[in-house]
Amino acid sequence: PLFGVLFGIISIVIGIVKKMPMLIFLGVGGILVSVLLYGSLFYFGFYQRGGIYDNLRKRLAITMLNGAVKEIEYFKIQNGHYPKRINELETKKSESFPVIVDPTFVERKSPADYYFYYRLDDSGLSYYLRSVGADGLPFTADDIVPAIPENERIKTGLKLVK
C-alpha cells in the first residue's frame, strides 16, 4: 500500500539531485495515482450511496449484527444482565474487531451514530438490535436486523419488532 507515494518521493529526490525532470514528473505522477486510488476507494467504500457498495455494507452489517448478538448474550452470561448501552461491549483490546459499529449509516453527526441501534426493553429481559440503514432512523423499511434462525433466536433476548 502507498508504494506510489514512496516511489514518488524517491523519484522526486533523485530527479532534483541529478537534475532529471523526467524523474520528477514520474514521482509526482506516482503520488497522484496513489492519492486518487486510495481517495476513490475511501469515497466509494464509506460515502457513496447506491450500487454494489450499499449491498456490501448491508452484508457486512448482517455479519456484524450476528456477532453483536453473541457479544450481548456473552455479556449477560458474564454479568447476569444485558448491557444498558451497546458501547458497554467495547473492549480495550486492540486486536479485537469492533462488532458494534454500524457500517451502513455514513452521515454521522454524533458519537452515538457510530453504533448499531440498541435498546434494552423496559423489563431488562430482552433488547432490540439493528442497523438503522441510510436514513438513520430505527424501525423503518431500510433497517437491517441480525440473520439468526428463529430456533436459535428464541433462546436469546433479541426482539426484532416492537
C-alpha positions as CSV (number, residue, x, y, z in Angstrom):
1,P,0.0,0.0,0.0
2,L,1.1,3.5,-0.8
3,F,4.0,2.2,-2.8
4,G,3.4,5.0,-5.3
5,V,4.0,7.7,-2.7
6,L,7.2,6.1,-1.5
7,F,8.4,5.6,-5.1
8,G,7.3,9.2,-5.9
9,I,9.2,10.8,-3.1
10,I,12.4,8.8,-4.0
11,S,12.0,9.7,-7.7
12,I,11.5,13.4,-6.9
13,V,14.6,13.5,-4.7
14,I,16.7,11.7,-7.3
15,G,15.3,13.9,-10.0
16,I,16.2,17.0,-8.2
17,V,19.7,15.8,-7.2
18,K,20.6,14.6,-10.7
19,K,18.6,17.4,-12.4
20,M,16.4,14.9,-14.3
21,P,12.9,16.5,-14.8
22,M,11.5,13.2,-16.1
23,L,12.1,11.5,-12.8
24,I,10.4,14.5,-11.0
25,F,7.3,14.1,-13.2
26,L,7.3,10.4,-12.7
27,G,7.5,10.8,-9.0
28,V,4.7,13.4,-8.9
29,G,2.6,11.0,-11.1
30,G,3.2,8.1,-8.7
31,I,2.0,10.2,-5.8
32,L,-1.1,11.5,-7.7
33,V,-2.1,7.9,-8.7
34,S,-1.8,6.7,-5.1
35,V,-3.8,9.7,-3.8
36,L,-6.5,9.2,-6.5
37,L,-6.7,5.4,-6.0
38,Y,-6.9,5.5,-2.2
39,G,-9.1,8.5,-2.2
40,S,-11.6,6.9,-4.5
41,L,-11.6,3.6,-2.5
42,F,-12.3,5.6,0.6
43,Y,-15.1,7.5,-1.1
44,F,-16.8,4.5,-2.6
45,G,-16.4,2.4,0.5
46,F,-17.6,4.8,3.1
47,Y,-19.6,7.6,1.5
48,Q,-21.1,6.8,-1.9
49,R,-24.8,5.7,-1.9
50,G,-26.1,3.2,-4.4
51,G,-24.6,0.4,-6.4
52,I,-22.6,-2.5,-5.2
53,Y,-21.1,-0.8,-2.1
54,D,-24.5,-0.5,-0.4
55,N,-25.0,-4.2,-0.9
56,L,-21.6,-4.9,0.5
57,R,-22.2,-2.7,3.5
58,K,-25.5,-4.5,4.1
59,R,-23.9,-7.9,4.1
60,L,-21.2,-6.6,6.4
61,A,-23.8,-5.2,8.8
62,I,-25.6,-8.6,9.0
63,T,-22.4,-10.3,9.8
64,M,-21.5,-7.7,12.4
65,L,-25.0,-7.8,13.9
66,N,-24.8,-11.6,14.3
67,G,-21.5,-11.1,16.1
68,A,-23.0,-8.4,18.3
69,V,-25.8,-10.7,19.4
70,K,-23.2,-13.2,20.5
71,E,-21.3,-10.5,22.4
72,I,-24.5,-9.2,24.1
73,E,-25.5,-12.7,25.1
74,Y,-22.0,-13.4,26.4
75,F,-22.2,-10.1,28.4
76,K,-25.3,-11.4,30.0
77,I,-23.7,-14.7,31.0
78,Q,-20.7,-12.8,32.5
79,N,-22.7,-10.1,34.3
80,G,-26.1,-11.6,34.9
81,H,-27.9,-8.8,32.9
82,Y,-27.9,-7.3,29.4
83,P,-25.9,-4.1,28.9
84,K,-27.7,-0.9,29.3
85,R,-25.9,0.7,26.3
86,I,-24.2,-1.1,23.4
87,N,-20.9,0.7,24.0
88,E,-20.5,-1.3,27.2
89,L,-19.4,-4.1,24.8
90,E,-16.4,-2.2,23.6
91,T,-13.2,-3.9,24.5
92,K,-9.9,-2.3,25.3
93,K,-8.1,-5.0,23.4
94,S,-6.7,-3.5,20.2
95,E,-6.6,-6.9,18.4
96,S,-10.4,-7.4,18.6
97,F,-12.7,-6.2,15.8
98,P,-15.5,-3.8,16.9
99,V,-18.7,-5.6,16.2
100,I,-20.9,-2.7,17.4
101,V,-20.1,-0.1,14.8
102,D,-22.8,0.3,12.1
103,P,-21.2,0.2,8.6
104,T,-24.3,1.4,6.8
105,F,-25.0,4.8,8.3
106,V,-22.5,7.1,6.8
107,E,-23.8,10.5,7.8
108,R,-22.7,10.5,11.4
109,K,-23.4,13.6,13.4
110,S,-22.7,12.4,16.9
111,P,-20.6,9.7,18.5
112,A,-23.7,7.6,19.2
113,D,-24.3,7.4,15.4
114,Y,-21.3,5.1,15.0
115,Y,-23.0,2.3,16.8
116,F,-25.8,-0.1,15.9
117,Y,-29.2,0.8,17.3
118,Y,-29.5,-1.0,20.7
119,R,-32.3,-0.5,23.2
120,L,-32.9,-2.6,26.3
121,D,-36.5,-3.5,26.9
122,D,-38.2,-2.0,29.9
123,S,-38.2,-5.4,31.6
124,G,-34.4,-5.7,31.1
125,L,-35.0,-9.3,29.8
126,S,-34.8,-8.5,26.1
127,Y,-33.4,-6.0,23.7
128,Y,-33.7,-4.5,20.2
129,L,-30.6,-4.6,17.9
130,R,-30.5,-3.3,14.3
131,S,-28.6,-1.3,11.8
132,V,-30.6,1.9,11.1
133,G,-29.7,2.0,7.4
134,A,-29.2,5.0,5.3
135,D,-31.9,7.1,6.9
136,G,-30.5,6.8,10.4
137,L,-33.9,6.1,11.9
138,P,-34.7,2.8,13.7
139,F,-37.7,0.7,12.9
140,T,-38.1,1.9,9.3
141,A,-38.1,-0.1,6.0
142,D,-34.3,0.2,5.4
143,D,-33.3,-1.3,8.8
144,I,-31.1,-4.4,8.8
145,V,-31.6,-7.0,11.5
146,P,-29.5,-9.9,12.6
147,A,-29.9,-13.0,10.4
148,I,-30.3,-15.6,13.2
149,P,-32.6,-18.6,12.6
150,E,-35.8,-18.5,14.6
151,N,-35.0,-21.7,16.6
152,E,-31.7,-20.1,17.8
153,R,-33.1,-16.6,18.2
154,I,-35.8,-17.6,20.7
155,K,-33.0,-18.7,23.1
156,T,-31.7,-15.1,23.2
157,G,-33.3,-11.9,24.4
158,L,-33.3,-10.4,20.8
159,K,-36.5,-8.9,19.7
160,L,-36.9,-7.9,16.1
161,V,-40.2,-6.0,16.2
162,K,-41.7,-3.5,18.7
